[in-house]
Amino acid sequence: MRGIPVVVLAFVLAVAGCGAPPAEPPLNADDVMFVQMMVQHHRQGIEIARLGAERAKSPEVRTLTAAIETTQQDEVEMMLRWLHDWEQPLRAGEGAHDHHGGMPETDVRRIRALKKSNDFEADLLTLLIAHQSDAARMAKEEVAGGVNPAAKAWAGQVESSRRGQVELMTTLVTKLVKG
């Protein structure tokens, strides 16, 4: 009789281990598009921020742009891991994002012009304000249309942090203009 409970226990434990594998987090086209677009957008932001960290005279602007560069580099690495884990291409095909308004890009000519600017800090901050505003808008769209919990949570953080950066940079530009 004592063997029966052990057999039953062994059976229950064996069956418990045979359940369905854990479900993958949900994923939709909006999640993939958001991450693909943000990788490229962040790379542009890193280029702009690197210029600021190298050339800005104001310690506030240098510190802010260095922080943006570091944060966005870490975020690019995270997004690339997501795309790999999701088995998605790092970039969408040509024109794939057109129906979503395309990818907000900081015009390469504007970045080149910034490199030669005579009013570097004001031009840098103005360009970053537009760039980070685009990131906040893209993140807001992911929060509304995405389904992946990690991507949506991060998008919410991006939206909030980029809006905060825009407010700070607007204050800094105002100081430069008045000062």
WOPE-V722820 format. One line per field, one symbol per residue. ss: DSSP state (a for helix, b for strand, c for the rest). psi: psi as a letter, one per 30 degrees, with the letter a starting at -180 (. if undefined). burial: # if it has 24 or more other C-alpha atoms within 12 Angstrom, else .. A space follows every 50 residues. Layout:
ss->???
psi->???
burial->???
//
This chain:
ss->caaaaaaaaaaaaaaaccccccccccccaaaaaaaaaaaaaaaaaaaaaa aaaaacccaaaaaaaaaaaaaaaaaaaaaaaaaaaccccccccccccaaa cccccccaaaaaaaaccccaaaaaaaaaaaaaaaaaaaaaaaaaacccaa aaaaaaaaaaaaaaaaaaaaaaaaaaaac
psi->effeeeeeeeeeeeeefglklkkkklkleeeeeeeeeeeeeeeeeeeeee eeeefkekeeeeeeeeeeeeeeeeeeeeeeeeeeefhllfkllkgfgefg gakjkjkeeeeeeefgkfieeeeeeeeeeeefeeeeeeeeeeeeflfkee eeeeeeeeeeeeeeeeeeeeeeeeeeee.
burial->..........................#.###################### ###.##....##.###.##..##.##..##.##......###........ ..####....#..##....########################..#.#.. ##.###.##.###.##..##.##......
//
